[in-house]
Amino acid sequence: MSTPAIQSALQQLQSLATQAAGSAAQGQASTSAASSAFGGELQAAIQRINRLQQAASARGEAFQSGDPNVALNDVMVDMQKASVAFQMGVQVRNRLVGAYKEVMNMQV
């Protein structure tokens, strides 16, 4: 995933966090809907990262066991994809924690 794509994803997460903070003032029902949508997207992203890591691991094990249908370059590409996805997940988590701390420090 390229840097502009990561920045775009982070901007979308920030806008969702802003919307969730704004909807808290509008009422509890809209907040729970935004929360569940955001939570669902976050869970789906974590599952995608997990699937990438599992696929890379399985392909690596197949290569190590001598499977003639698995090339080294395919293993390396899958491992890099999984690594980049994981790093993006870590960065998103860091941004979410930062946004949470910022919201918690706001005076009401």
N, C-alpha and C positions, 0 to 999 in steps of 0.2 A: 504494500500500500504506500503510495507516495505521500510526501509531506503535505501538499495541498489537500489531499483526501483526508488525511488525519486532522488537519486544521478545520476542514469543513465538518467532520464528525464532531469535533470538540465544540465548534460554534453551535451546532444543532443541540448538543447536550446542554450548553449554557442557555440557549433560548428556552429549552424545555424546563430547565431549573427556574428561569425567570418567570415563565408562565405558571409554573407550579406555585411559586411564591406569590404571584399576583392573584391566583385563583383562591388562595387561602383567605383573602379578604372578601371574596365573593360568596363563599359558602362551603360547607363541608362536603356536599355531594359532588361538586365539580372538582374539588381537590382529590377526593378518593378516585374519581375517574382518571384524572391526569396521573395520579400516583400509580394506578394499576397499569396504565398504558406505558408509562416510563419504566416501571418494574418489569413488565413483560418484555420490552425491548432490551433492557439490560440483561435479563436472563437469557434471551435468545442470542445476544452477542457472546455471552460467556459460553453458551453451548456450542456456538460456531468455533470459538477458539479451542475448546476442548476437542471437538471433532477433528480439527486440523492437526492438533498435537497427537491424537491417537492414530490418525492416518499416517503421519510422518513416522511415528514409532513403529507401526506395523510394516511399513515399506522398508524401514531400516533393518528390522528383524528378518524380513524376507531376503534382503540383499545379503545379510550376514550368513544366512543359512544356505546361500548359494543358488537361489532361484534365478534361472537364466532369463526370465522375463522382466527382471528389475535391473535397471541400469543405475550406476553410481550417480550420474547427473540428476536423475529423477529423485533419488533419495535426498541429495543435497538441496534441490529446489524445494521439495516438500518440507524439509527441516527449516529452510530459510523462511518459507511462508508461515510456518507455525511460530517461529521466533518473532517475526515482525508482528504477527497478530497478537502474540502475548505481550510484546512491548507496547503496542497500542492500547491494549487492555489495561496495562499498568499505568500508562499516562492518563487514560480516561479516569481511572480510579483516583489518581492523584488530583486531577482537576475537580472531580466530584467532592473529594474531601476538602479541598481548598474552598470550593463554593459553599459547602456546608458550614465551614468555619466562618466564612464571611457573613453568611445569613445569620448565624448564631450571634455574631458580634454586633449586628445591627440594633440600633435603639428603636424601640417601638413607641 
